């Protein structure tokens, strides 16, 4: 188990500051994503409905023309 000693890096003030900064950025990004969630969900629903409507129109057109969609 001597190899475990080599896997640990000493803690440095600069390293701690970088870690805290990265954590703050990650928390801010998560908060921003959570705030956008309702708008994204609404847009996804609208796109899903449009895709389904287009699929129906294509199948209907194909059936009128006598071919399979």
MMTF fields as JSON, N, C-alpha, C and O atoms, coordinates in Angstrom:
{
  "mmtfVersion": "1.0.0",
  "mmtfProducer": "UNKNOWN",
  "numBonds": 275,
  "numAtoms": 276,
  "numGroups": 69,
  "numChains": 1,
  "numModels": 1,
  "chainsPerModel": [1],
  "groupsPerChain": [69],
  "chainIdList": ["A"],
  "bondAtomList": [4, 2, 8, 6, 12, 10, 16, 14, 20, 18, 24, 22, 28, 26, 32, 30, 36, 34, 40, 38, 44, 42, 48, 46, 52, 50, 56, 54, 60, 58, 64, 62, 68, 66, 72, 70, 76, 74, 80, 78, 84, 82, 88, 86, 92, 90, 96, 94, 100, 98, 104, 102, 108, 106, 112, 110, 116, 114, 120, 118, 124, 122, 128, 126, 132, 130, 136, 134, 140, 138, 144, 142, 148, 146, 152, 150, 156, 154, 160, 158, 164, 162, 168, 166, 172, 170, 176, 174, 180, 178, 184, 182, 188, 186, 192, 190, 196, 194, 200, 198, 204, 202, 208, 206, 212, 210, 216, 214, 220, 218, 224, 222, 228, 226, 232, 230, 236, 234, 240, 238, 244, 242, 248, 246, 252, 250, 256, 254, 260, 258, 264, 262, 268, 266, 272, 270],
  "bondOrderList": [1, 1, 1, 1, 1, 1, 1, 1, 1, 1, 1, 1, 1, 1, 1, 1, 1, 1, 1, 1, 1, 1, 1, 1, 1, 1, 1, 1, 1, 1, 1, 1, 1, 1, 1, 1, 1, 1, 1, 1, 1, 1, 1, 1, 1, 1, 1, 1, 1, 1, 1, 1, 1, 1, 1, 1, 1, 1, 1, 1, 1, 1, 1, 1, 1, 1, 1, 1],
  "groupList": [{"groupName": "UNK", "atomNameList": ["N", "CA", "C", "O"], "elementList": ["N", "C", "C", "O"], "formalChargeList": [0, 0, 0, 0], "bondAtomList": [1, 0, 2, 1, 3, 2], "bondOrderList": [1, 1, 2], "singleLetterCode": "X", "chemCompType": "L-PEPTIDE LINKING"}],
  "groupTypeList": [0, 0, 0, 0, 0, 0, 0, 0, 0, 0, 0, 0, 0, 0, 0, 0, 0, 0, 0, 0, 0, 0, 0, 0, 0, 0, 0, 0, 0, 0, 0, 0, 0, 0, 0, 0, 0, 0, 0, 0, 0, 0, 0, 0, 0, 0, 0, 0, 0, 0, 0, 0, 0, 0, 0, 0, 0, 0, 0, 0, 0, 0, 0, 0, 0, 0, 0, 0, 0],
  "groupIdList": [1, 2, 3, 4, 5, 6, 7, 8, 9, 10, 11, 12, 13, 14, 15, 16, 17, 18, 19, 20, 21, 22, 23, 24, 25, 26, 27, 28, 29, 30, 31, 32, 33, 34, 35, 36, 37, 38, 39, 40, 41, 42, 43, 44, 45, 46, 47, 48, 49, 50, 51, 52, 53, 54, 55, 56, 57, 58, 59, 60, 61, 62, 63, 64, 65, 66, 67, 68, 69],
  "secStructList": [7, 6, 2, 2, 2, 2, 2, 7, 7, 7, 7, 7, 2, 2, 2, 2, 2, 2, 2, 2, 2, 2, 2, 2, 2, 2, 2, 2, 2, 2, 2, 2, 2, 2, 2, 2, 2, 2, 2, 2, 2, 2, 2, 2, 2, 2, 2, 2, 2, 2, 2, 2, 2, 2, 2, 2, 2, 2, 2, 2, 2, 2, 2, 2, 2, 6, 7, 7, 7],
  "xCoordList": [0.81, 0.0, 0.857, 0.341, 2.142, 3.007, 2.672, 2.929, 2.103, 1.798, 0.729, 0.645, -0.095, -1.131, -0.532, -1.146, 0.645, 1.284, 1.585, 1.582, 1.841, 2.205, 0.983, 1.13, -0.195, -1.399, -1.954, -2.827, -1.474, -1.976, -1.105, 0.123, -1.783, -1.057, -1.204, -2.266, -0.17, -0.281, -1.254, -1.327, -1.985, -2.946, -2.189, -1.321, -2.531, -1.889, -2.975, -4.112, -2.642, -3.636, -4.184, -5.384, -3.301, -3.755, -4.693, -5.689, -4.376, -5.23, -6.588, -7.61, -6.6, -7.866, -8.706, -9.919, -8.079, -8.799, -9.38, -10.511, -8.615, -9.089, -10.279, -11.249, -10.191, -11.285, -12.546, -13.645, -12.389, -13.543, -14.154, -15.374, -13.301, -13.786, -14.553, -15.609, -14.026, -14.709, -16.05, -17.032, -16.092, -17.337, -18.367, -19.547, -17.927, -18.839, -19.391, -20.585, -18.531, -18.99, -19.976, -20.973, -19.705, -20.604, -21.96, -22.996, -21.965, -23.229, -24.008, -25.229, -23.306, -23.981, -24.557, -25.674, -23.813, -24.299, -25.509, -26.453, -25.483, -26.629, -27.87, -28.97, -27.685, -28.815, -29.399, -30.617, -28.523, -28.976, -29.747, -30.781, -29.253, -29.932, -31.292, -32.26, -31.37, -32.645, -33.646, -34.847, -33.161, -34.052, -34.578, -35.693, -33.773, -34.187, -35.059, -35.667, -35.133, -35.826, -37.26, -37.627, -38.093, -39.472, -39.541, -40.346, -38.715, -38.727, -38.265, -38.826, -37.252, -36.743, -37.793, -37.987, -38.458, -39.505, -40.65, -41.178, -41.024, -42.096, -41.681, -42.466, -40.466, -39.982, -39.903, -40.249, -39.454, -39.367, -40.758, -40.929, -41.741, -43.11, -43.643, -44.299, -43.353, -43.799, -43.126, -43.773, -41.828, -41.109, -41.626, -41.744, -41.93, -42.469, -43.806, -44.053, -44.667, -45.973, -45.816, -46.515, -44.908, -44.679, -44.148, -44.56, -43.234, -42.683, -43.783, -43.851, -44.637, -45.729, -46.706, -47.184, -46.997, -47.899, -47.292, -47.994, -46.005, -45.335, -45.33, -45.501, -45.138, -45.137, -46.528, -46.657, -47.549, -48.914, -49.188, -49.772, -48.769, -48.998, -48.274, -48.821, -47.058, -46.299, -46.982, -47.082, -47.447, -48.133, -49.453, -49.811, -50.166, -51.432, -51.181, -51.887, -50.176, -49.83, -49.454, -49.879, -48.658, -48.244, -49.425, -49.475, -50.389, -51.555, -52.413, -52.986, -52.515, -53.273, -52.592, -53.259, -51.264, -50.511, -50.355, -49.829, -50.803, -50.756, -49.398, -49.066, -48.639, -47.35, -47.265, -48.067, -46.303, -46.158, -45.148, -44.199, -45.371, -44.495, -43.335, -42.497],
  "yCoordList": [-1.194, 0.0, 1.264, 2.361, 1.12, 2.299, 3.186, 4.389, 2.596, 3.366, 4.425, 5.4, 4.251, 5.236, 6.591, 7.628, 6.587, 7.845, 8.681, 9.911, 8.029, 8.749, 9.295, 10.144, 8.837, 9.307, 10.582, 11.221, 10.947, 12.146, 13.34, 13.296, 14.404, 15.625, 16.548, 16.598, 17.26, 18.167, 19.297, 19.78, 19.702, 20.79, 22.11, 22.374, 22.937, 24.246, 25.308, 25.043, 26.499, 27.58, 27.854, 28.068, 27.848, 28.095, 26.992, 27.256, 25.77, 24.648, 24.727, 24.428, 25.126, 25.266, 26.385, 26.238, 27.49, 28.605, 28.188, 28.545, 27.438, 26.978, 26.03, 26.09, 25.16, 24.222, 24.96, 24.639, 25.938, 26.704, 27.517, 27.642, 28.062, 28.809, 27.895, 28.27, 26.714, 25.758, 25.345, 25.181, 25.177, 24.808, 25.939, 25.68, 27.185, 28.327, 28.402, 28.638, 28.204, 28.242, 27.113, 27.313, 25.944, 24.8, 25.061, 24.752, 25.623, 25.936, 26.989, 26.894, 28.0, 29.052, 28.469, 28.814, 27.594, 26.977, 26.096, 26.067, 25.381, 24.532, 25.383, 25.048, 26.49, 27.371, 27.944, 28.014, 28.353, 28.895, 27.837, 28.138, 26.621, 25.54, 25.238, 24.994, 25.253, 25.001, 26.116, 25.862, 27.344, 28.459, 28.365, 28.801, 27.796, 27.656, 26.433, 26.312, 25.539, 24.267, 24.418, 23.733, 25.276, 25.389, 25.837, 25.312, 26.789, 27.265, 26.171, 26.01, 25.425, 24.344, 23.244, 22.699, 22.926, 21.901, 22.33, 21.522, 23.597, 24.109, 24.058, 23.643, 24.475, 24.453, 23.023, 22.762, 22.105, 20.701, 20.153, 19.394, 20.526, 20.081, 20.611, 19.89, 21.891, 22.485, 21.803, 21.526, 21.533, 20.849, 19.427, 18.95, 18.765, 17.402, 17.403, 16.544, 18.36, 18.457, 18.758, 18.17, 19.667, 19.999, 18.79, 18.535, 18.047, 16.858, 15.827, 15.209, 15.646, 14.679, 15.124, 14.305, 16.424, 16.956, 16.777, 16.402, 17.042, 16.865, 15.396, 15.076, 14.522, 13.086, 12.656, 11.901, 13.144, 12.817, 13.338, 12.629, 14.579, 15.172, 14.367, 14.146, 13.932, 13.155, 11.817, 11.387, 11.168, 9.878, 10.066, 9.248, 11.139, 11.412, 11.671, 11.144, 12.481, 12.8, 11.522, 11.316, 10.67, 9.421, 8.527, 7.879, 8.474, 7.611, 8.147, 7.358, 9.456, 10.06, 9.742, 9.467, 9.782, 9.528, 8.048, 7.675, 7.208, 5.77, 5.136, 4.111, 5.719, 5.122, 5.025, 5.626, 4.276, 4.143, 5.159, 5.516, 5.616, 6.647, 6.047, 6.777],
  "zCoordList": [0.0, 0.0, 0.0, 0.213, -0.233, -0.288, -1.482, -1.459, -2.513, -3.718, -3.466, -4.213, -2.423, -2.126, -1.757, -2.006, -1.174, -0.81, -2.044, -1.981, -3.151, -4.361, -5.097, -5.975, -4.767, -5.433, -4.824, -5.411, -3.691, -3.021, -3.382, -3.299, -3.783, -4.066, -2.868, -2.247, -2.547, -1.407, -1.718, -2.848, -0.713, -0.863, -0.91, -0.077, -1.9, -1.998, -1.966, -2.357, -1.509, -1.503, -2.906, -3.074, -3.915, -5.286, -5.75, -6.423, -5.393, -5.778, -5.111, -5.729, -3.86, -3.132, -3.734, -3.88, -4.081, -4.704, -6.046, -6.375, -6.816, -8.119, -7.945, -8.701, -6.944, -6.695, -6.258, -6.709, -5.387, -4.93, -6.075, -6.174, -6.931, -8.082, -9.037, -9.547, -9.273, -10.151, -9.554, -10.279, -8.25, -7.58, -7.692, -7.928, -7.524, -7.675, -9.097, -9.287, -10.096, -11.486, -11.76, -12.454, -11.227, -11.438, -10.788, -11.377, -9.589, -8.914, -9.683, -9.803, -10.207, -10.98, -12.266, -12.654, -12.927, -14.166, -13.89, -14.679, -12.775, -12.428, -12.153, -12.594, -11.418, -11.117, -12.405, -12.565, -13.324, -14.607, -15.399, -15.996, -15.405, -16.125, -15.507, -16.228, -14.19, -13.517, -13.81, -13.911, -13.945, -14.257, -15.695, -15.979, -16.597, -17.996, -18.232, -19.296, -17.284, -17.468, -17.964, -18.919, -17.369, -17.864, -19.328, -20.098, -19.709, -21.098, -22.049, -23.133, -21.652, -22.491, -22.63, -23.716, -21.541, -21.582, -22.502, -23.266, -22.422, -23.276, -24.753, -25.607, -25.045, -26.432, -26.949, -28.101, -26.116, -26.53, -26.836, -27.79, -26.041, -26.293, -27.614, -28.366, -27.894, -29.155, -30.343, -31.353, -30.221, -31.301, -31.5, -32.629, -30.404, -30.484, -31.212, -32.058, -30.889, -31.537, -33.029, -33.855, -33.379, -34.789, -35.55, -36.682, -34.93, -35.588, -35.817, -36.88, -34.824, -34.962, -36.055, -36.84, -36.098, -37.118, -38.514, -39.452, -38.65, -39.946, -40.354, -41.53, -39.406, -39.703, -40.185, -41.148, -39.509, -39.916, -41.321, -42.141, -41.609, -42.931, -44.011, -45.091, -43.727, -44.707, -44.971, -46.12, -43.927, -44.109, -44.863, -45.711, -44.551, -45.225, -46.719, -47.579, -47.006, -48.385, -49.138, -50.274, -48.498, -49.125, -49.403, -50.448, -48.483, -48.698, -49.842, -50.593, -49.991, -51.084, -52.415, -53.413, -52.419, -53.639, -53.932, -54.981, -53.025, -53.251, -52.994, -53.59, -52.142, -51.762, -50.242, -49.527, -49.764, -48.302, -47.803, -48.502, -46.588, -46.033, -45.293, -44.762]
}
